[in-house]
Amino acid sequence: MSDAAAWTGVAVAGVAVGYTLVSRRLAGSPLTAPMVFVGFGILIGPVGLDLVSLGRDSTQLRTLVEAALTLVLFADATTVRPAELRTEGTLSGRLLSVGLLLTIGVGWLLAWPLLPGLSVWELALVAAILAPTDAALGKSAISDPRVPGLVRQTLNVESGLNDGMVLPFFVLILAGVPETSYAHEGTGGTFWRALLLSPALGLAVGGVGGRLLAWAGARGWVAADWRRLCPLAVAAAAYGLAVVTGGSGFIAAWVAGFAFAYALRGGEQATTEPAGTSEPAGTSEPAGTTEPAGTTEPARTTDLTEDLGDLLAMLSLLFFGAVLLGPALEHLSWRVVGYAVLSLTVVRMLPVAIALLGSGLKRPTVAYVGWFGPRGLASVVFGLLVAEEHVHEVELISEVVAVTVGLSVLFHGASAAWFAARYGRWYVRAAAVEELRESTATPVTPRRRRTDPFESVRN
C-alpha cells in the first residue's frame, strides 16, 4: 500500500470515528451525517489535502459506491411489505408512477435551455440521474413523530423504491448515447440483458436463497451470526451473475431483495414447528447459536446488510465530496447552479403536486412531500458510471450532478428538522378542527431502514 493510500485510509477512518463520538449530540440538529462526510470529503480531495483524486483512485471509488448501492437496493427491497403497499400504496404509487415519469420529463425539458451542447439523449440522461431520492439526506423529515405516519411512510416507501425503478430508464437512455458500452449492445441487446435477464437472475437467486435459509433455519441448522451474513452473499451473487452475463447488477440485486424477503416470509409461514421447541422471536442469542424457529423475519435477517450499506453510503458521500463536488466548485457557472436549484424545486415539486391531485392531501402536506426529494447515493453512482463512459460533455454532466447533490445535502439536511417541526405543528392544529386525509391510520410496522449508519451507537 502506498503512503497516499495509507493516509487516505487514516483520514476516512478518522472522519467515521469522529462523527461517531458526537453522533448523539448532533442528532436532530441542522448538521447531519451526510453534511459532515461530504464536507470532510472536500477537505481531503484535490481542492484540499489532495489525498484522493478521481484519476488515481477511480477503481477503488467505483467498487465502493457500487457495493454501497447494491446493498442499499437489496436491503430497501427486503423491507417492502405487501401490507405496507396496500395501506400507503395509493400515495406512494402516485409518486412512483406519475411523479417519477414527470420528474424525468420536466428535468429533461428544463435542461434543454440551461445546458447547451448536450444531445437529446444526454439531456435525458441528466434528468434520469437526478430523479431518484435519498432519505438519508433528510432524516428528520421521515423520522419525526410529529409528522403524520401516512406522510412519513409515503416518503419512506418512495425513497426506498424509486432508485430501483429509475434503473431501467437510466440503462435505456444510456444505450441511446453513442459510444457508450450500452450503445454497443444496441437497444435490443440492452433490453434483453438488463431489463429481462437481470431481473430473472435476481428473482432466481433471491428466491432460492430465501427459501433455503427459511428451510435450514426451521430445522435449527442456522447460526444467528451466519444468518445475518447470508443476505450479503445473496446480494453479491445476484449482482455478480448479472454483471458476468452483461446485464445490470443493480437491477438484479434490487429484484433479488424482493424475492429473498418474499421467499423467506413464505418459507417461515409454511413451516410448522413442534410444540415447545421454539423460543420467543425477540429472544437474544449469543453468536454462533442456532436460530430459533420463527426468527427468519427479513427485518432481522438483513440487519447487517442494512448497517453495512448505510456505512458504505456515508463513505461514498465522503469520496463524492472529494472527487466530484470539490473540483466542481472551482468551475461553477450560473447555468449549472441554476439547473441544480430548479432540479431540487420545480423538477421535484411540480410533478409531486400533479401526482397528488385528487389525493385529498392539504397543500402544506403536498409542499412537504414535494420539498423532501433529496438527491444522494443513487445519483452519485449513476454520475460516476457515466463519467467512465465515452459520453460527450461528460464533465458538464458530472458538474451538474455534483452541484445538485451537494446543494441537496446542504439544503435538505439543514431544513429537515425545522421543516418537520413546523409542519408537525400545522398538522396538530388542522387535525383538531377537521378530519384530515393525513390522519389515516397506518397500522403497518415501521420499516427498520435507518438513514444514519451510527444510529445503533446512540441507542
Secondary structure, DSSP 8 states (H G I E B T S, - for coil): --HHHHHHHHHHHHHHHHHHHHHHHHTTSS--HHHHHHHHHHHHSTTTT----HHHHHHHHHHHHHHHHHHHHHHHHHT--HHHHHHHHHHHHHIIIIIHHHHHHHHHHHHHHHSTT--HHHHHHHHHHT----GGGGHHHHH-TTS-HHHHHHHHHHHHHHHHHHHHHHHHHHHHSTTSHHHHHHHHHHIIIIIIIHHHHHHHHHHHHHHHHHHHHHTT--BHHHHHHHHHHHHHHHHHHHHHTTS-HHHHHHHHHHHHHHHHHHHHHH----TT----TT----TT-B--TT---HHHHTHHHHHHHHHHHHHHHHHHIIIIIHHHHTT--HHHHHHHHHHHTHHHHHHHHHHTTTS---HHHHHHHHH-----HHHHHHHHHHHTS--TTHHHHHHHHHHHHHHHHHHHHHHHHHHHHHHHHHHHHHHHHS--GGG----S------S-TTHHHH-
